[in-house]
């Protein structure tokens, strides 16, 4: 099991989120992708009002930090048939983005 990196930086994650994720997502509202408020701990495919692929809707994935890390590494490997075609190759970048999302989920 992955031990969450102690050096994850939510402030840097906010900047990365705003430069890499905001084209399709927002914290507060569905856009091309579902909103991210509360994503950590939420079941995949469960945001009201968002038209998920059948693959995501029918999955049993819960968005833990570890699953989000796997998802951002390779979404297709986590849920085959999903529609997101974006990856974050750098592990530190992923951890920072997820740390930011964790803070937003706690609010």
Secondary structure, DSSP 8 states (H G I E B T S, - for coil): -----TT--HHHHHHHHHHHTTTT--SSS-SSS---TT-TT-BTT--TT----HHHHT---B--HHHHHHHHH-HHHHSTT---------HHHHHHHHHHHHHHHT-
